[in-house]
Amino acid sequence: MFKMTMINIHIGASQIVVSFSADFTIRHDSTQQRMVFSGYSNLDVSPQQGSWSTTGVNAVIIEGGRTYKFTIGGKLTYLGITTEHTQEVTFSCSATGVIS
């Protein structure tokens, strides 16, 4: 199941919108009687301007499988300037399997 979220990164006076997307797998947890995250693949980071180079990813499933928390390190290059960033992005899974 594919899902995307966006954040803003500021470089000087410029604001760059960066999208984070991934394909998620979910499963039914019989103990909780709900859908929960079980994994991800194809993590992609795409700025609307400039370019992004990922330097590290830490992905953790928390809150009994209801939340996927990503800490993503990378370098954003825009107008010849490269800046380093660490962004935290979370995705949530509802009881019925809707990811937001």
Secondary structure as UniProt FT lines:
FT   STRAND          2..11
FT   TURN            12..13
FT   STRAND          14..29
FT   TURN            30..33
FT   STRAND          34..47
FT   STRAND          51..62
FT   HELIX           63..65
FT   STRAND          67..78
FT   TURN            79..80
FT   STRAND          81..93
FT   TURN            95..96
//
